[in-house]
């Protein structure tokens, strides 16, 4: 199944991203404008999904986020997968932030 996707290089600098990685991954390093909603909690927290159009969905490498985008588009959300995920984000030199007690890294 093909899902809407966009390379990191084409993302707007202020894009709101929905980060669907787990808590330890989020704490270690994330995009400054992202919001956190783990894939494992998506269905029970669907009311918390941002309403931005398009809604960029990101994970570590793009696999989990592609599955989330497939689900969200079926639910009517204008979701777009971020190709390559946070690994591609970091590789392009975009800013990464972490919890205060950590040095930013993508795990």
Order of alpha helices (4+ residues) and beta strands (2+ residues): beta-beta-alpha-beta-beta-alpha-beta-alpha
